[in-house]
Amino acid sequence: MDKRFKELQDVLPQSIIEEVKTKVLKYKLKEEELNKVISEVVKAYQNSLVEPGEAVGTVSAQSIGEPGTQMTLRTFHYAGVRELNVTLGLPRLIEILDARRNPSTPMMVIHLRGEARNNREKATDVARKLEQISVENVAKSVSIDWVTRSITIELDPEMLGDKRLTVEQVMKAIEASKLGAVERIDEWRIAVRLPMASDFNKLTRQSQKILNIRLRGVKGLKRVVVRKEEEGYVLHVSGSNLSGVLEKCIEIPEIDPTRVFTNNIYEVASVLGIEAARTAIIEEAVKTLEEQGLDVDKRHIMLVADLMTMTGRIRQIGRHGISGEKSSVLARASFEVTTKHLLEAGAKGEIDELRGVTENVVIGQVIPLGSGMTRLLQNLIQTYQG
């Protein structure tokens, strides 16, 4: 049997050979049955291969674009999770294909390990350590004294208790920012005195800077929600900072670094590399389509992801990315801003070799697809007479 499978290595991919081998051993097939199964698998595999000259790009565009017309145009609340918004449907698909640097609703999913995975209290403790807490989150009120050039902050004792912070920690964080001298007025009020030269506009700006000072947590993680799932407790995060969370894994061993996910594809590329970004594009696009109940063959999306990442950086599908970087002048001009492309090409003396589909359609030539790919000509008269 091993000899038979060895012969298939040049005919079938290794993954299919392994799958067939597993099934054969499971059902204990005889040699005659084995040959029949292999014959059918080889036949099915060869039928599934793309024919030379097939317009795979056009088929992919149609296969993703047509279901896209049935997608929703709204931003949804995650069911059962407070205050977490998530962009779904067509807006999310456009974000992915446009390679937007900042998603409209950045999100992370952080899986836990150890006791925190099955203990809500410990999972909540991890969430507290990750969630960004700024002065604004623990302040009850803020007032500006224009005469003394000072900003008075009244802290909320309940919020300080909930976030496990003290007034001294808040004062220390404000002092570290060097925005002004900090002094304590009473039990829950502190004042930040700014230089007397400060004008009214500067006072307003400084008060906002003070409110934005981070007291604890990972920058950008605005809200962390603990959610019970099949495998245990999982953290759903509003906001994204992949490198920050992975750095915290040393300090917080309950975080599983192998299962930290973000919907920000640029973050994935900068932290984990372009191959990881390619996988993220595929997974995010597939998930977006499946959430809408649409079934699109993954290979169409893989082709798009390959095209977006083939240069080693993420490029959008549009005039500022793939379409605008084509070597053909006519192809670029046919997409958008026609005059600009033609004038620039004329000034540079560019030559169009007419190797693509679009440029050949423009000038009325046979397109290099299907039978148009070959340069062989058949002598029909001779064939007919023979």
Helices and strands as residue ranges (DSSP letters): H 2-7, G 8-10, H 14-27, H 31-48, H 56-68, E 75-77, E 85-87, H 89-97, E 107-112, G 114-117, H 120-130, E 133-134, H 135-138, E 139-145, E 150-155, H 157-162, H 167-177, E 181-184, E 189-193, H 200-211, E 214-216, E 223-229, E 232-238, H 242-251, E 255-262, H 265-272, H 274-291, H 298-309, G 323-325, H 329-335, H 338-348, H 357-363, G 370-373, H 380-385
